[in-house]
Amino acid sequence: MTNETFYQEYTSQDAITKYTRATAGVGISYLLDHDYKKVYLKALSELPQDVKKRGIRILEFGCGGGMNLVHLISVLKKEGINVEKGYGSDFSPVLIDAARRESKSYLKESDLRGLEFHVAKNETLKRDIAASAGIPESKLANSFHFIFGVNTIRYCHAAKKELECSKDIMDLLVPGGVCVNIDMNNRYPFFKSDLKARLNNTKEEECVVPSLEEYGAPFKKAGFEILRQEHFCWIPHSSGAFMARLFGGLTPVLNAVMKSRAMRSLVVARKPLKP
């Protein structure tokens, strides 16, 4: 996939349909209420209780149409975790505009005041967010308690920029802050683009899916402590209600017999309290 093709795909009307909650499918809604929610809350349990009460600052990189971040803000509020500031970033200005609209449709005015969306590439995350927000990069350093990305960091691996992204996340997090990365598992046998490439005997960047160890490596190299590194989750974002319930119910069995073939890889990393 060329850079131009990649840009066109993620700035199209189809991208808005795919990456905003109202039209994305039941699967993503199920995951936001179940599998992903559990991962986020467990990761956030690493933060001090007084910090969560005062208010945390969160960032989703590669946020697409914002549905993940918007939903998480609602979940955290119900869990008694205050969000002082929420940032979403994506390289696609079309999706960032969609995210701003999405947030106004799902959040109360009081929750919108601390929410910002910025056009920023994952591989130049800190620089681009600072430029978009009109603030010095130094002001962003050590400013977020929780950073997460879903189905996005593999593109940094394809561009061989995964270490740059990991280092920026390290700089952006407060000491003790946590980062969650969820992306495709290279051992999952039914990844749509990979199947298409095999059938066509091609090799496209979209089909380059790292191994679990490769996902974790740049975070280790950047100095993170790895809290979790595992395969998980069997439910496609695009699945309907029946498939979501079916695979949700089958998850314990599938994990018991073939967890390494699950759909996604998970890396949860923490910035050390001391350098």
C-alpha positions as CSV (number, residue, x, y, z in Angstrom):
1,M,0.0,0.0,0.0
2,T,1.6,3.3,-1.1
3,N,1.5,6.4,1.1
4,E,-0.9,8.1,-1.3
5,T,-3.3,5.1,-1.3
6,F,-3.1,4.8,2.5
7,Y,-3.9,8.6,2.9
8,Q,-6.8,8.3,0.5
9,E,-8.2,5.3,2.3
10,Y,-8.2,7.0,5.7
11,T,-9.5,10.3,4.5
12,S,-12.5,8.9,2.6
13,Q,-16.2,8.8,3.4
14,D,-15.8,5.0,3.9
15,A,-13.3,5.7,6.7
16,I,-15.8,7.9,8.5
17,T,-18.4,5.1,8.2
18,K,-15.9,2.5,9.5
19,Y,-14.4,4.5,12.3
20,T,-17.4,6.2,13.9
21,R,-19.5,4.4,16.4
22,A,-23.0,4.9,14.9
23,T,-22.0,3.1,11.7
24,A,-19.1,0.9,12.8
25,G,-21.0,-2.2,13.8
26,V,-22.0,-4.0,16.9
27,G,-18.6,-5.6,17.4
28,I,-16.8,-2.5,18.4
29,S,-19.6,-1.5,20.8
30,Y,-19.4,-4.9,22.4
31,L,-15.7,-4.7,22.8
32,L,-15.8,-1.2,24.3
33,D,-18.3,-2.5,26.9
34,H,-16.5,-5.7,27.6
35,D,-13.0,-6.8,26.5
36,Y,-11.4,-3.4,26.0
37,K,-13.1,-1.9,29.0
38,K,-11.6,-4.6,31.2
39,V,-8.1,-4.0,29.8
40,Y,-8.4,-0.2,30.3
41,L,-9.7,-0.4,33.9
42,K,-7.0,-3.0,34.9
43,A,-4.3,-0.7,33.4
44,L,-5.8,2.3,35.2
45,S,-5.7,0.4,38.5
46,E,-2.0,0.9,38.4
47,L,-2.5,4.7,39.0
48,P,-2.7,6.0,42.6
49,Q,-6.3,6.4,43.8
50,D,-5.9,10.0,44.7
51,V,-4.7,10.8,41.2
52,K,-7.8,9.2,39.7
53,K,-10.0,11.2,42.1
54,R,-8.4,14.5,41.3
55,G,-8.5,13.9,37.6
56,I,-6.4,12.1,35.0
57,R,-5.2,13.2,31.6
58,I,-5.6,10.7,28.8
59,L,-4.5,10.4,25.1
60,E,-5.6,8.1,22.4
61,F,-3.2,8.1,19.4
62,G,-4.6,6.9,16.1
63,C,-8.0,7.7,17.4
64,G,-9.8,7.5,14.1
65,G,-13.4,8.9,14.5
66,G,-13.0,9.1,18.3
67,M,-15.4,6.3,19.3
68,N,-13.0,4.6,21.6
69,L,-11.9,7.7,23.5
70,V,-15.4,9.1,23.7
71,H,-16.7,5.8,25.1
72,L,-13.9,5.5,27.6
73,I,-14.6,9.0,29.0
74,S,-18.2,7.9,29.7
75,V,-17.0,4.6,31.3
76,L,-14.5,6.3,33.5
77,K,-17.0,8.7,34.8
78,K,-19.3,5.8,35.8
79,E,-16.3,4.2,37.5
80,G,-15.6,7.3,39.6
81,I,-12.5,8.1,37.7
82,N,-12.4,11.8,36.7
83,V,-10.9,12.9,33.4
84,E,-9.3,16.3,33.7
85,K,-8.2,16.3,30.0
86,G,-8.7,14.0,27.1
87,Y,-6.8,14.2,23.8
88,G,-7.4,12.3,20.6
89,S,-4.9,12.3,17.7
90,D,-4.9,10.9,14.2
91,F,-3.0,11.7,11.0
92,S,-6.3,12.0,9.1
93,P,-7.9,15.5,9.3
94,V,-11.2,14.0,8.0
95,L,-11.3,11.5,10.8
96,I,-10.4,14.2,13.4
97,D,-13.3,16.3,12.2
98,A,-15.5,13.2,12.5
99,A,-14.2,12.7,16.0
100,R,-15.2,16.2,17.0
101,R,-18.7,15.6,15.7
102,E,-18.8,12.2,17.4
103,S,-17.9,13.7,20.8
104,K,-20.7,16.3,20.6
105,S,-23.2,13.5,19.8
106,Y,-22.3,11.3,22.8
107,L,-20.9,13.4,25.6
108,K,-22.4,16.0,27.9
109,E,-21.2,19.6,27.6
110,S,-19.3,19.3,30.9
111,D,-17.3,16.4,29.5
112,L,-16.6,18.2,26.2
113,R,-14.8,21.1,27.9
114,G,-11.6,19.1,28.6
115,L,-11.6,17.2,25.3
116,E,-9.4,18.0,22.3
117,F,-8.7,16.3,19.0
118,H,-5.5,17.0,17.0
119,V,-4.1,16.0,13.6
120,A,-0.9,14.2,14.5
121,K,1.1,11.3,13.0
122,N,2.0,8.4,15.4
123,E,5.7,8.6,14.5
124,T,5.9,12.3,15.3
125,L,3.3,12.3,18.0
126,K,4.6,14.9,20.5
127,R,5.8,17.3,17.9
128,D,2.5,17.2,15.9
129,I,0.2,17.5,18.9
130,A,2.2,20.5,20.2
131,A,2.0,22.2,16.8
132,S,-1.7,21.5,16.5
133,A,-2.4,22.7,20.0
134,G,-0.2,25.7,19.7
135,I,1.9,24.9,22.7
136,P,5.6,24.1,23.2
137,E,6.6,20.5,23.2
138,S,8.1,20.9,26.6
139,K,4.6,21.6,28.0
140,L,3.4,18.2,26.8
141,A,6.3,16.3,28.4
142,N,5.2,14.3,31.5
143,S,1.6,15.4,31.1
144,F,-0.5,12.3,30.5
145,H,-1.4,9.5,33.0
146,F,-2.8,7.1,30.4
147,I,-2.1,6.7,26.7
148,F,-3.7,4.1,24.5
149,G,-3.9,3.0,20.8
150,V,-6.1,0.5,19.0
151,N,-5.2,-1.1,15.6
152,T,-2.8,1.7,14.9
153,I,0.8,1.0,16.0
154,R,1.3,-1.7,13.4
155,Y,1.6,1.1,10.8
156,C,4.6,2.5,12.7
157,H,6.1,-0.9,12.4
158,A,5.4,-1.0,8.7
159,A,7.2,2.3,8.3
160,K,10.0,1.2,10.7
161,K,9.1,4.1,13.1
162,E,7.8,2.1,16.0
163,L,10.7,3.2,18.3
164,E,10.0,6.9,17.6
165,C,6.4,6.4,18.6
166,S,7.3,4.5,21.8
167,K,9.9,7.2,22.8
168,D,7.3,9.9,22.3
169,I,4.8,8.0,24.4
170,M,7.5,7.7,27.1
171,D,8.1,11.4,27.0
172,L,4.4,12.3,27.1
173,L,3.6,10.0,30.1
174,V,4.0,11.1,33.8
175,P,6.3,8.9,35.8
176,G,4.2,5.8,36.7
177,G,1.9,6.5,33.7
178,V,0.6,3.6,31.7
179,C,0.2,2.9,28.0
180,V,-2.1,0.3,26.4
181,N,-1.6,-1.0,22.9
182,I,-4.1,-3.3,21.2
183,D,-3.4,-4.4,17.6
184,M,-3.8,-7.4,15.3
185,N,-2.1,-10.7,16.1
186,N,0.1,-12.0,13.3
187,R,-0.8,-15.6,14.3
188,Y,-4.6,-14.9,13.8
189,P,-5.4,-16.9,10.6
190,F,-8.3,-14.8,9.3
191,F,-6.9,-11.3,9.1
192,K,-8.9,-10.0,6.0
193,S,-6.1,-8.0,4.3
194,D,-3.6,-10.8,4.9
195,L,-5.9,-13.3,3.3
196,K,-6.5,-11.0,0.3
197,A,-2.7,-10.6,-0.1
198,R,-2.2,-14.3,0.0
199,L,-4.8,-14.9,-2.6
200,N,-3.4,-12.2,-4.9
201,N,0.2,-13.2,-4.1
202,T,1.1,-9.7,-3.0
203,K,2.8,-8.1,-0.1
204,E,1.2,-4.8,1.1
205,E,2.1,-2.7,4.1
206,E,-1.5,-3.2,5.4
207,C,-0.7,-6.9,5.7
208,V,2.5,-6.5,7.7
209,V,1.4,-7.5,11.2
210,P,4.1,-7.7,13.9
211,S,4.4,-10.6,16.3
212,L,3.6,-10.1,20.0
213,E,7.3,-9.9,20.8
214,E,7.8,-7.3,18.1
215,Y,5.0,-5.2,19.5
216,G,6.6,-5.2,22.9
217,A,10.2,-4.7,21.8
218,P,10.2,-0.9,21.1
219,F,8.6,-0.2,24.5
220,K,11.2,-2.2,26.3
221,K,13.9,-0.4,24.3
222,A,12.4,2.9,25.2
223,G,12.7,2.1,28.9
224,F,9.1,0.9,29.7
225,E,8.3,-1.7,32.3
226,I,6.0,-4.3,30.5
227,L,3.0,-5.1,32.7
228,R,1.2,-7.4,30.3
229,Q,2.1,-8.9,26.9
230,E,-0.4,-11.4,25.6
231,H,-2.8,-12.5,22.9
232,F,-6.5,-11.8,23.5
233,C,-9.9,-11.1,22.0
234,W,-11.9,-13.0,19.4
235,I,-14.5,-10.5,18.3
236,P,-14.1,-8.5,15.0
237,H,-14.9,-4.8,15.2
238,S,-17.3,-5.3,12.3
239,S,-19.2,-8.3,13.7
240,G,-23.0,-8.2,14.1
241,A,-24.9,-8.8,17.3
242,F,-25.1,-12.6,17.0
243,M,-21.4,-13.1,16.2
244,A,-20.4,-10.7,19.1
245,R,-22.5,-12.7,21.6
246,L,-21.3,-16.0,20.1
247,F,-17.6,-15.3,20.3
248,G,-18.0,-13.5,23.6
249,G,-19.5,-16.6,25.0
250,L,-16.8,-18.9,23.4
251,T,-13.9,-16.7,24.6
252,P,-13.0,-18.7,27.7
253,V,-13.0,-22.0,25.7
254,L,-11.0,-20.5,22.8
255,N,-8.5,-19.0,25.2
256,A,-8.0,-22.3,26.9
257,V,-7.3,-24.3,23.7
258,M,-5.7,-21.7,21.3
259,K,-5.0,-18.4,22.9
260,S,-2.0,-17.7,20.8
261,R,-4.3,-17.6,17.8
262,A,-6.6,-14.9,19.2
263,M,-7.4,-11.9,17.0
264,R,-5.3,-9.3,18.8
265,S,-2.1,-8.7,20.7
266,L,-2.0,-6.7,23.9
267,V,1.0,-4.8,25.4
268,V,0.5,-2.8,28.6
269,A,3.6,-0.8,29.5
270,R,4.4,1.5,32.4
271,K,6.8,4.4,32.6
272,P,9.1,3.9,35.6
273,L,8.7,6.2,38.6
274,K,12.4,6.9,38.5
275,P,14.6,7.2,35.4
